[in-house]
Amino acid sequence: MHQGDIKIAANSTSGIRSFKRGEAAHTDVEALTSLNILTPDQCLLIHEIIKLEKMQYIALFVLLTTAVLADDRLQHFSFSPPVGSGSGTQYSLTGEGRITAVRVWENFNGYIFGFQFRYGFVWSPIAGHKRGQVLEMELFEGENIVQISGKHNHYLYSVVFTTNRGRTLFAGQPVGHSFNMYPEHDGAELRFISGRVHGAITSIGAHWADVNPAANRTGH
């Protein structure tokens, strides 16, 4: 008897009958019942097993289909690893829909202190601190961020957000090591940033993806 076999006690001289799972699905259980080989309860049990197996196959198909669809979506995502010392507390600046405006707080001696994005009509929480001078760029309809560059050392000294229309928001001072971030796939744009902050911003990484064109946009 294999592990996958089903044992059924029958009221007949044959004693114990066994059916493999594959065979049970093709057995005329009603006929066996009429011959008193199976009781009605045993017939019902086999029907339930067959239904359960069908449900398992359906669940497996749905799971595999979902995995394939997920892989198809994930190919449009890319990640630019963080630059900077990475000390301090972790932050992640995210929201629903597309980025429609950007704010950056810069210190007069060059440090980048904080970031804030607007998604649709809603401003995100601030990553970092509201210190120094705030610089803001509002995006037009159909405009999105396709590049982040700047300078870093222990802290993030400068940052430049560049859009698909060639507009830029520059903050900070060009001191330290250069970095340049952009999506790996055509049509992708900035979805959110993450990194660490310790007084000022100590690291920044970028997450890129295609965004549903129907996502909310906003003006003033």
Protein Blocks (a to p, Z undefined) as FASTA:
>chain_A
ZZkbccddddbfklpadddfklmmmpcfklmmmnomacfklmmmmmmmmmmmmmmmmmmm
mmmmmmmmmmmmmmmgccdddedjhiajddddddehjdfbdcddddfkopafbdcddehj
bccddehjaehjdddddddehiacfbdcddddfbcfbdcdddfkopacdedjdedjdddd
ddfbehiacfbdcdddehiacbdcdddddddfkbccddZZ
